Amino acid sequence: MEQTSGPLYLTQFILTISILGGLGTTLIWGIKRVFTTPLTIGGRRSFDRLDKVIRRLNTTATLDSDDKILLHNLKSLNPYEFEQYVASLFEALGCAAKVVGGPHDGGVDLRIKHNGRTDYVQCKKFITQFVTVGQMRDFYGSIVDGLGAGRGYFITTGFFSIEARNFGRIKNLVLLDGKLLAQFVRAIEAETGTINYPMQHHSIPASCPRCHGALHVRYFEKRQFVGCTNYPTCTYSHSLWARTTVPKQM
């Protein structure tokens, strides 16, 4: 049996140590990356407040009495008002929300810009109906070419059929049914310290507090607000959505 020379043996030993050292460094880097890389939702990295709120949602939670009242009020809105309300939820998290829904919206009701990306939202104000897999396919088909690093949200006050839910899961869509929508509102409340509830029309003041003129619902760039009929002489206006400060829990 041939005996390995001293210099060659030393070279092999040094090479082995170097390889093991490199593997050790790689392993440490990998472990560090696992614990410092943000969590993912729908297969994408999560960095901002919106993603933080989405991660709080619990699909097994049940509605309490306040959540049921909230959901009842949301179901009383017309479809356009519901889109406006959902837009206000995203805005409460610092997102730029634009209502684009209409007769030819292509399945997209809102465009949400935040953290350098654009997300797309479909809103369905249902009482008891289920979102079908066909509606889910139509929505995904309208956004898939421009989705990029963004995310698709399908939000309803109703329910998702089993087929629709499975399709949404495969396509990494965020699905919020009535129960999760109520949780979404509560999670935003906890994150931002504000409550964002739909204002009932009977709570709109009977007259303008500045000039005592009549008030009515006005529209600007597909957004609704309450304005004075004496505009532009009187510029009083307020949002249709009531947002009040909630004391932070100590």
Order of alpha helices (4+ residues) and beta strands (2+ residues): alpha-beta-beta-alpha-alpha-alpha-beta-beta-beta-beta-alpha-beta-beta-alpha-beta-alpha-beta-beta-beta-beta-beta
